[in-house]
């Protein structure tokens, strides 16, 4: 799942982003309203963690935009969930935030453990909730609980391995380039001279494919990788 953190306090934004990445989420950061709107126009996010006190915009306007603006790409993606992060702690402030489309409201300062619990809770909600499980052959991925199993056997994956496997499963049958994988999993521009993607795919294969004798992760020479069942 991909999350946009909109926060102008650099240290706080970095801490929240780092914590969410450790939990296996893909995270982008925007330090002001303009950057947030630019990213929202390009990427289909599952959630936005939104500060209301931005240097160039009222966070409530961003909140309204998230709810009403057309989705990027083919326009079929659900609107991102919104978790407001704000020092505005009056009851009236919370009501206004929720009335502008926020799914939840967390007052600063907060413990990261509470933020993480709120994120998980919001992403579990329905109706219109995001897909919770992905199934490819005998591989099952629980996106909410961050668990994966194959043939009923639990897979011991690191957060990055889980994020990589989830990305491949979301696009099962589609070939994903190394560039796209690097951008989505590591938030980095792919350098053709590095083998970070290949190394992690190799480690993932040792857990997802090798013990079961029937590979699901395949290399497309010169392009990238695809997750699919082949007869």
Buried (B, 14 or more C-beta within 10 A) or exposed (E): BBBBBBBBBEEBBEBBBEBBBEBBBBBBBBBBBEBBBEBBEEBBBBBBBBBBBBEEBEBBBBBEBBEEEEBBEEEEBEBBBBBBBBEBEEEEBBEBBBEBBBBBBBBBEEEBEEBBEBBEBBBEEEEEEBEEEBEBBBBBBBBBEBBBEBEEEEBEBBBBBBBBBBBBBBBBEEBBBBBBBBBBBBEEEBEEEEEBBBEBBEBBBEBBBEEBEEBBBBBEEEEBBBBBBEE
